[in-house]
Amino acid sequence: GRFEFTGGDQNNLASSRKVQKFDAIDYGPVNNQSSGEKKVSLICYGSNEVYLREAKHLQESKLDMKYYEEFKHFAIGELDDANIPSGVKLYHCVAVSKSKLSLSRVVAGMPRNHEYRADLNLLKRYFSKVKSIMFRVGEGIFKLHACNIIHGQIDSHSIMKFGDRWKITRLCGSIVR
């Protein structure tokens, strides 16, 4: 992808820190100039060992992305392995799609609007949506576990809306059992 950094210290990638996160805009592949732009988080791993432990399994598993945030794996400097000079450090990175709306934000907004308690139809509609979201999250967790992946941090902050779908986020750092 073609990325423009919008936050974080992109000049400090050579840092000794094991994992660094940056906010960025992904303009899509070089060969597809019309793909549009998406806000992403770039997660860069300072060592191959940390990348293998925290993210590589996501690339290798056959996850159904209708349940999970979109992510792309790449390496900085990876034109092809033959062109990487010896002694040059290769940084593995994952570009993770970002969303503005989390389930925690929706829930936090509910107490301020007591209208739903007085209107039975509104209350039924609200609970129907909550049930639908929780069912999708349950399906996603089941499918993760079927791939021997344990998220370990499911909460209302890790459930986010992408378009018209609610998805599980924060998959990098999940555990393979």
Rosetta blueprint (number, residue, H / E / L):
1 G L
2 R L
3 F E
4 E E
5 F E
6 T E
7 G E
8 G L
9 D L
10 Q H
11 N H
12 N H
13 L L
14 A L
15 S L
16 S L
17 R L
18 K L
19 V E
20 Q E
21 K E
22 F E
23 D E
24 A E
25 I E
26 D E
27 Y L
28 G L
29 P L
30 V L
31 N L
32 N L
33 Q L
34 S L
35 S L
36 G L
37 E L
38 K E
39 K E
40 V E
41 S E
42 L E
43 I E
44 C E
45 Y E
46 G L
47 S L
48 N H
49 E H
50 V H
51 Y H
52 L H
53 R H
54 E H
55 A H
56 K H
57 H H
58 L H
59 Q H
60 E H
61 S L
62 K L
63 L L
64 D L
65 M L
66 K L
67 Y L
68 Y E
69 E L
70 E L
71 F E
72 K E
73 H E
74 F E
75 A E
76 I E
77 G L
78 E L
79 L L
80 D L
81 D H
82 A H
83 N H
84 I L
85 P L
86 S L
87 G L
88 V L
89 K L
90 L L
91 Y E
92 H E
93 C E
94 V E
95 A E
96 V E
97 S E
98 K L
99 S L
100 K L
101 L E
102 S E
103 L H
104 S H
105 R H
106 V H
107 V H
108 A H
109 G H
110 M L
111 P L
112 R L
113 N L
114 H L
115 E H
116 Y H
117 R H
118 A H
119 D L
120 L H
121 N H
122 L H
123 L H
124 K H
125 R H
126 Y H
127 F H
128 S H
129 K H
130 V H
131 K H
132 S H
133 I H
134 M H
135 F H
136 R H
137 V H
138 G H
139 E H
140 G H
141 I H
142 F H
143 K H
144 L H
145 H H
146 A H
147 C L
148 N L
149 I E
150 I E
151 H L
152 G L
153 Q L
154 I L
155 D L
156 S L
157 H L
158 S L
159 I E
160 M E
161 K E
162 F E
163 G L
164 D L
165 R E
166 W E
167 K E
168 I E
169 T L
170 R L
171 L L
172 C L
173 G L
174 S L
175 I E
176 V E
177 R L
